[in-house]
């Protein structure tokens, strides 16, 4: 799995190759995966996320001492092309664990990775699982927005914090290629947590085109989901982003224009699709444990 050996131990269970932290034994990894399979079989309402490519559910293990509050992500089979890609780059679960290590080094919010499990056939990954600590009380950004609309001071602080997060990411030479708003959690302390860290590839440097795409993704979803969001919030985001990347301050207008063009094309493409169910967040309750 190409994970740092000092931090991970290896084991097997039910044909799964497992890399795990010392505080989560192989048996409990297998138990968490089994519980998640049960949740996924129940469908959308039993999961935090439920889709054709992956599913996520909350699993609380109460045996053998103190309860463990976990999030289990199941990366499903996506065809031969994706399997070959994962053979070269690592499974989505393994890449997410490596991404978490990168964010830990630069002190950006992320779920703590506890285990990675893979099932392989003919050397190719047929499914993989990522187990992290569940962040109780946190909400995906689209679910948090209703309260933020009535709390402008809090919303402005969060906008600045998000700009600082993405700005720091890019300043450290990292690019997250899937910055949809459901991959951003707002914690009960109003801090940010970044999800889907398999999209954080150390080999993908934040060149101009990727910066435009990242900022464009964030703005396209904001325009689509919260058309009432004031321009001042966007300016606070941009100010924080440029504070971390001062070399782009002189190109501020060029950056804004490029992002606006990207957003226009994305919104035009979305208008041609049926997206009637895309704003259903969260898909299951996220109350404190």
C-alpha positions as CSV (number, residue, x, y, z in Angstrom):
1,X,0.0,0.0,0.0
2,X,3.1,2.2,0.2
3,X,2.3,3.8,3.5
4,X,4.9,5.0,6.0
5,X,5.9,1.8,7.8
6,X,6.8,3.6,11.1
7,X,3.2,4.7,11.5
8,X,1.3,1.6,10.2
9,X,1.1,-2.1,10.9
10,X,0.0,-4.7,8.5
11,X,-2.5,-7.6,8.7
12,X,-5.1,-9.6,6.8
13,X,-8.7,-10.4,7.3
14,X,-11.2,-12.0,4.9
15,X,-8.9,-11.6,1.9
16,X,-8.4,-7.9,2.8
17,X,-4.9,-6.5,3.1
18,X,-5.0,-4.1,6.0
19,X,-2.7,-1.3,7.1
20,X,-3.7,0.0,10.5
21,X,-2.6,2.3,13.3
22,X,-1.6,0.5,16.6
23,X,-4.7,1.7,18.4
24,X,-7.1,0.0,15.9
25,X,-6.6,-3.8,15.8
26,X,-7.2,-5.8,12.6
27,X,-10.3,-7.4,14.2
28,X,-11.9,-4.1,14.8
29,X,-11.1,-2.9,11.3
30,X,-12.9,-5.9,10.0
31,X,-15.8,-5.3,12.3
32,X,-16.1,-1.7,11.2
33,X,-16.1,-2.7,7.5
34,X,-18.8,-5.3,8.1
35,X,-20.9,-2.7,9.9
36,X,-20.5,-0.3,7.0
37,X,-21.5,-2.9,4.5
38,X,-24.7,-3.3,6.4
39,X,-25.3,0.4,6.4
40,X,-24.6,0.7,2.7
41,X,-27.0,-2.2,2.0
42,X,-29.8,-0.1,3.7
43,X,-29.2,2.7,1.2
44,X,-28.8,6.5,1.3
45,X,-30.5,7.2,4.6
46,X,-28.2,5.0,6.6
47,X,-25.1,6.7,5.2
48,X,-23.3,10.0,5.3
49,X,-22.6,9.7,1.6
50,X,-24.0,7.1,-0.8
51,X,-23.3,6.9,-4.5
52,X,-22.1,4.7,-7.3
53,X,-18.4,5.3,-6.7
54,X,-18.2,5.3,-2.9
55,X,-20.2,5.3,0.3
56,X,-19.5,6.6,3.8
57,X,-21.2,5.8,7.1
58,X,-20.7,6.4,10.8
59,X,-19.8,3.3,12.8
60,X,-19.5,3.3,16.6
61,X,-17.7,0.2,18.0
62,X,-18.5,-0.2,21.7
63,X,-16.8,-3.5,22.4
64,X,-13.4,-3.9,24.2
65,X,-13.4,-0.7,26.2
66,X,-14.1,2.9,25.3
67,X,-16.3,3.4,22.2
68,X,-14.6,4.2,18.9
69,X,-16.5,6.7,16.8
70,X,-15.5,6.0,13.2
71,X,-16.2,7.0,9.6
72,X,-15.8,4.2,7.1
73,X,-15.5,5.0,3.4
74,X,-16.0,2.2,0.9
75,X,-14.5,2.9,-2.5
76,X,-16.4,0.7,-4.9
77,X,-15.2,-1.0,-8.1
78,X,-15.2,1.5,-10.9
79,X,-14.0,-0.6,-13.9
80,X,-10.8,-1.8,-15.4
81,X,-9.4,1.6,-16.4
82,X,-9.7,2.9,-12.8
83,X,-8.2,-0.4,-11.5
84,X,-5.2,0.0,-13.7
85,X,-4.8,3.6,-12.5
86,X,-5.0,2.5,-8.9
87,X,-2.4,-0.2,-9.5
88,X,0.0,2.6,-10.6
89,X,-0.9,5.3,-8.1
90,X,-2.2,3.3,-5.2
91,X,-5.8,2.7,-4.1
92,X,-8.1,5.7,-3.3
93,X,-8.0,4.7,0.3
94,X,-4.2,4.6,0.4
95,X,-3.9,7.9,-1.4
96,X,-6.3,9.5,1.1
97,X,-4.2,8.2,4.0
98,X,-1.1,9.7,2.4
99,X,-3.0,13.0,1.8
100,X,-3.9,13.1,5.5
101,X,-0.2,12.7,6.4
102,X,0.6,15.7,4.2
103,X,-2.1,17.9,5.8
104,X,-0.9,16.9,9.2
105,X,2.5,18.1,8.4
106,X,1.2,21.6,7.5
107,X,-1.5,21.6,10.3
108,X,-4.6,21.8,8.1
109,X,-7.8,20.2,9.3
110,X,-8.5,16.6,8.2
111,X,-10.0,13.4,9.6
112,X,-7.4,11.2,11.3
113,X,-6.7,8.1,9.3
114,X,-6.8,4.9,11.3
115,X,-6.8,2.1,8.8
116,X,-6.7,1.2,5.1
117,X,-8.0,-2.0,3.7
118,X,-7.8,-3.4,0.1
119,X,-9.1,-6.4,-1.8
120,X,-7.1,-7.3,-4.8
121,X,-7.7,-9.6,-7.8
122,X,-4.9,-10.4,-10.2
123,X,-2.9,-7.6,-8.7
124,X,-5.6,-5.0,-9.2
125,X,-7.7,-3.3,-6.4
126,X,-11.3,-4.4,-6.6
127,X,-12.4,-2.4,-3.5
128,X,-10.7,-0.4,-0.8
129,X,-11.8,1.0,2.6
130,X,-10.6,4.1,4.5
131,X,-11.4,4.2,8.3
132,X,-11.0,7.6,10.1
133,X,-12.2,9.1,13.3
134,X,-15.6,10.6,12.9
135,X,-15.7,14.3,13.5
136,X,-18.8,14.7,15.6
137,X,-20.8,17.9,15.4
138,X,-19.3,18.8,12.0
139,X,-21.5,19.5,8.9
140,X,-20.8,19.5,5.2
141,X,-20.7,23.2,4.1
142,X,-24.1,22.9,2.2
143,X,-25.7,21.7,5.4
144,X,-24.2,24.4,7.5
145,X,-25.2,27.3,5.2
146,X,-28.8,27.8,6.5
147,X,-27.5,28.9,9.9
148,X,-24.7,30.9,8.3
149,X,-27.2,33.0,6.3
150,X,-28.5,34.5,9.5
151,X,-25.1,34.9,11.1
152,X,-23.1,37.3,8.8
153,X,-20.2,37.8,11.2
154,X,-19.7,34.1,11.6
155,X,-20.1,33.6,7.8
156,X,-17.5,36.3,7.1
157,X,-15.0,34.7,9.5
158,X,-15.6,31.3,7.8
159,X,-15.1,32.8,4.4
160,X,-11.7,34.2,5.5
161,X,-10.8,30.9,7.1
162,X,-11.6,29.0,3.9
163,X,-9.5,31.3,1.8
164,X,-6.6,30.8,4.3
165,X,-7.1,27.0,4.1
166,X,-6.9,26.9,0.2
167,X,-4.3,29.5,0.1
168,X,-2.1,27.6,2.5
169,X,-2.6,24.4,0.5
170,X,-1.5,26.0,-2.7
171,X,1.4,27.9,-1.0
172,X,2.7,24.5,0.2
173,X,2.6,23.2,-3.4
174,X,-0.5,21.0,-2.9
175,X,-3.6,20.8,-5.2
176,X,-6.9,19.3,-4.2
177,X,-8.7,18.4,-7.5
178,X,-12.2,17.9,-6.1
179,X,-13.2,21.0,-4.1
180,X,-16.9,20.5,-4.2
181,X,-18.6,21.9,-1.1
182,X,-19.6,18.6,0.3
183,X,-15.9,17.9,0.7
184,X,-15.6,20.7,3.2
185,X,-16.8,20.3,6.8
186,X,-17.5,23.1,9.2
187,X,-16.8,22.0,12.8
188,X,-18.6,23.0,15.9
189,X,-15.7,25.4,16.6
190,X,-16.1,27.0,13.1
191,X,-12.9,25.5,11.8
192,X,-12.5,23.7,8.4
193,X,-11.9,20.1,7.7
194,X,-11.0,18.9,4.2
195,X,-12.3,15.6,2.9
196,X,-11.7,13.2,-0.1
197,X,-7.9,13.4,0.3
198,X,-7.3,10.9,-2.4
199,X,-7.8,14.0,-4.6
200,X,-4.7,15.5,-3.0
201,X,-1.8,14.4,-5.2
202,X,1.7,15.6,-4.3
203,X,2.7,15.2,-7.9
204,X,0.0,17.8,-9.0
205,X,1.5,21.2,-8.3
206,X,-0.8,24.2,-8.1
207,X,0.1,25.8,-11.4
208,X,-2.0,28.7,-12.7
209,X,-4.5,26.5,-14.5
210,X,-5.1,24.3,-11.4
211,X,-5.4,27.3,-9.1
212,X,-8.1,28.7,-11.5
213,X,-9.9,25.4,-11.5
214,X,-9.8,25.1,-7.7
215,X,-11.1,28.6,-7.0
216,X,-13.6,28.1,-9.9
217,X,-15.0,24.9,-8.3
218,X,-15.6,26.7,-5.0
219,X,-17.2,29.7,-6.7
220,X,-19.3,27.6,-9.1
221,X,-20.8,25.6,-6.2
222,X,-21.3,28.8,-4.1
223,X,-23.1,30.5,-7.0
224,X,-25.3,27.4,-7.7
225,X,-26.2,26.5,-4.1
226,X,-26.2,30.0,-2.4
227,X,-27.0,32.7,-5.0
228,X,-27.7,35.1,-2.1
229,X,-24.0,35.0,-0.9
230,X,-22.8,38.6,-0.8
231,X,-19.8,39.8,-2.8
232,X,-18.0,40.9,0.5
233,X,-17.7,37.3,1.6
234,X,-16.0,36.4,-1.7
235,X,-13.6,39.3,-1.2
236,X,-12.7,38.1,2.3
237,X,-12.0,34.7,0.8
238,X,-9.8,36.2,-1.9
239,X,-8.0,38.4,0.6
240,X,-7.0,35.4,2.7
241,X,-6.0,33.4,-0.3
242,X,-3.7,36.1,-1.6
243,X,-2.3,36.7,1.9
244,X,-0.9,33.1,1.7
245,X,0.1,33.6,-2.0
246,X,1.4,37.2,-2.2
247,X,3.2,36.6,-5.5
248,X,-0.3,36.6,-7.2
249,X,-1.5,39.9,-5.7
250,X,-0.3,41.8,-8.7
251,X,-2.3,39.4,-10.9
252,X,-5.5,39.7,-8.8
253,X,-7.7,41.0,-11.6
254,X,-6.3,38.4,-14.1
255,X,-7.1,35.7,-11.5
256,X,-10.6,36.9,-10.9
257,X,-11.4,37.2,-14.6
258,X,-10.0,33.7,-15.3
259,X,-12.0,32.2,-12.4
260,X,-15.2,34.0,-13.6
261,X,-14.7,32.6,-17.1
262,X,-14.2,29.1,-15.7
263,X,-17.3,29.4,-13.5
264,X,-19.5,30.6,-16.4
265,X,-18.5,27.5,-18.4
266,X,-19.2,25.1,-15.5
267,X,-22.6,26.7,-14.8
268,X,-23.5,26.4,-18.4
269,X,-22.6,22.7,-18.4
270,X,-24.6,22.1,-15.2
271,X,-27.7,23.8,-16.7
272,X,-27.9,21.0,-19.3
273,X,-28.0,18.3,-16.6
274,X,-30.7,17.0,-14.2
275,X,-29.3,18.0,-10.8
276,X,-32.5,17.9,-8.8
277,X,-31.0,15.8,-6.0
278,X,-27.5,17.4,-5.8
279,X,-28.2,19.7,-2.8
280,X,-29.4,17.0,-0.4
281,X,-27.0,17.4,2.5
282,X,-26.4,15.8,4.8
283,X,-27.6,12.3,3.8
284,X,-27.8,11.1,7.4
285,X,-27.9,12.8,10.8
286,X,-24.6,14.0,12.1
287,X,-25.6,14.6,15.8
288,X,-22.9,14.3,18.5
289,X,-22.1,10.8,19.7
